[in-house]
Amino acid sequence: MLLKKIKLDNIRSYLNQEIIFPEGSILLSGDVGSGKSSILLAIEFALFGISKGYLSGASLLRNGKDKGSVILEFAIKNKNITIKRTLKRSKDTVTQDYGYIEIDGKKHDFSAIELRQAILDLLNYPPESLTKPKSLIYRYTVYTPQEEMKHILISDKDTRLDILRRVFDIDKYKIIKDNTKITLSYIKEKRKELESLTSSLSEKESQSLSFKSSLSDLETEFKELIPLLEKSKQELKKKSEEIKELEAQIKQFNNIKNELSIIETNITNRQTGLSRSNEELEDSKRSLDKVEIDNNFNVENLAQLINNIHKELGSKEEELRNISYAISTCEINIKNSERIKKDIFSLNKCPVCMQDVSSEHKDHINKVEDEKIGKSQKEKDLYTKKQEEIKAVIESFKKEILNIEKQRIELQITKLKIKNNEQKEEKITKLKIYIEHLKQEIETLENKKRLLSNSISEFKDLDYKFSLIKANYENLRQKDTTLEISGSVLKTKISSLEVQLEQLDNEINKQNLLKNKLNNIVIIQNWLETNFINLVENIEKHIMLKINTDFNELFERWFKMLLETENINISLDDSFSPVIDQNGFEIDYENLSGGEKTAAALAYRLALNQVINTLVSTINTKDIIILDEPTDGFSEDQLDKIRLVLNELDTKQTIIVSHESKIESFVDTIIKFNKNNHLSQVIM
């Protein structure tokens, strides 16, 4: 993998910054806090995303900003790859948002997890890296903060070995041993459980033999009972058939009695109906009405007469309305003339021409209006007289209509009486026919009653015979029930014993299977304890020994290159802990000077890088290494050693983060950073 370019938007102290990475050695230069390390964190975020406890979204997103992003361009085996990851701020936290990966111009949108998986596939990192919070291979081959490398040197033996096992991808042996111990613990518990479950096997086998003997005795007793049961059933069947014959006769006898009772009830009912019908016949005869009708009139004629009178009445009422209107007109004319007389009397000047109104003119107007009043009054009197005459005619018409209506109603009542008489006569005829029918039915029923009464005498002593046979049947049934109960008890005992025996045999079979399983578990336990764990430990020791030898050789070489001194020798023990000899005395790492500690940490870092790249040979990050502040505490002479390190490193791209200006003369490219008012920028 070779970095090409990174673009940061709202990441830590950067607003919007683009940085280009050429091949060769690159120095990220600037004062402490100028934003150099932020570039390295942004690269790691673009590749692997945020991780709890190592790289949080809150530590990356610029304060006060709701969104941020990193776009990283790099190349792997001639493939141009671009990754984009984004951050967004919610109410309580900062989380990863959408992202994409573009390979040779083909873009794919991914979730954060899918993007991490795609990157791990491109880098050819082990699949288990997906579930780990940080990629140890990346951290210890590409980019390791210097303080983190110092931490691994001063950690306790077990912590350091656990870290290195994961880095070298050989922690599987420790996992195998730990899992084996867990498995053994489970096997031992299972062995105790199986031993407990199979402890009663002998006792159950003995009990099974006892049950089989008892079952054989019960089956023999049941076979002897079967003939007795069959004989009892035959006798019961015979008596049951006799009872059925008698029951059939009794049923026939009861049917005759029931039929006879029904006939007697029918005779009584029909006699009652006959009596009631005769009474109803006489009542109907007595209720016939005597009706006389005048053939000169009918309802239709009367209706026509009423209709004609109504027409004349309507004509007179219309004439009366016209006269009333004429009277009203006369009254209005009289009122108008009186109003004119009144107005002219009080008028002195004409309202139109404004001339004086003379007495002669007033008298003339009064005379004219008096004539009009007289004429209107005469007309009114004539109309009033004619109005009274018409009202009298209208009243006579209304009285005549009432009389005709009365005649019509009486005629309708008469017709209803005639129709009612016709219905009664029809009913009388039907009653006569029905009475004759009832008499015939009564005679037929009496004859049938006599025949049934004669047949009853044939069923003598039937109840006595039935009671004797029934009592005999009950005795046989009780004996049969006793035999059946005995047989049922034997069956229940046999069935219960068979169930118990089956359960017992199942338990014996299960315990035999468990016993076989127990034997297998004992064999597995012995093999794991005596063979497998020792084998895994030996494999791990041989691999760790080979790694330790290569690691130690590289570690000593890098340390001597960085710190040329005769009085300090350094090497690794079998736990990969640094063993420091100074003037013949073994000293602790903490007792070294600052520059010596940095040299040891850098030597450890470079050796670890080479060992991992050799051991995990398929990864695609061998061409790049990032050294974060590798010269902290170095003297001027030691700084010169970095030139040798750069020449010695077999990488196509080496990125050094440092504020030491002297290193600028050792590298191919210098990228300078400056921070002003909490804003980092690249100085061109």
Secondary structure by P-SEA (a helix, b strand, c coil): cccccccccccccccbbbbbbbccbbbbcccccccaaaaaaaaaaaccccccccccccccccccccccbbbbbbccccbbbbbbbbbbbccccccccccccccccbbbbbcaaaaaaaaaaaaccccccccccccaaaaacccccaaaaaaaaaccaaaaaaaaaaaaccaaaaaaaaaaaaaaaaaaaaaaaaaaaacaaaaaaaaaaaaaaaaaaaaaaaaaaaaaaaaaaaaaaaaaaaaaaaaaaaaaaaaaaaaaaaaaaaaaaaaaaaaaaaaaaaaaaaabbbbbbcccccaaaaaaaaaaaaaaaaaaaaaaaaaaaaaaaaaaaaaaaaaaaaaaaaccccccccccccaaaaaaaaaaaaaaaaaaaaaaaaaaaaaaaaaaaaaaaaaaaaaaaaaaaaaaaaaaaaaaaaaaaaaaaaaaaaaaaaaaaaaaaaaaaaaaaaaaaaccaaaaaaaaaaaaaaaaaaaaaaaaaaaaaaaaaaaaaaaaaaaaaaaaaaaaaaaaaaaaaaaaaaaaaccaaaaaaaaaaaaaaaaaaaaaaaaaaaaaaacccccccccccccccbbbbccccccccccccaaaaaaaaaaaaaaaaaaaaaaacccccccbbbbccccccccaaaaaaaaaaaaaccccbbbbbcccccccccccbbbbbbbcccbbbbcc
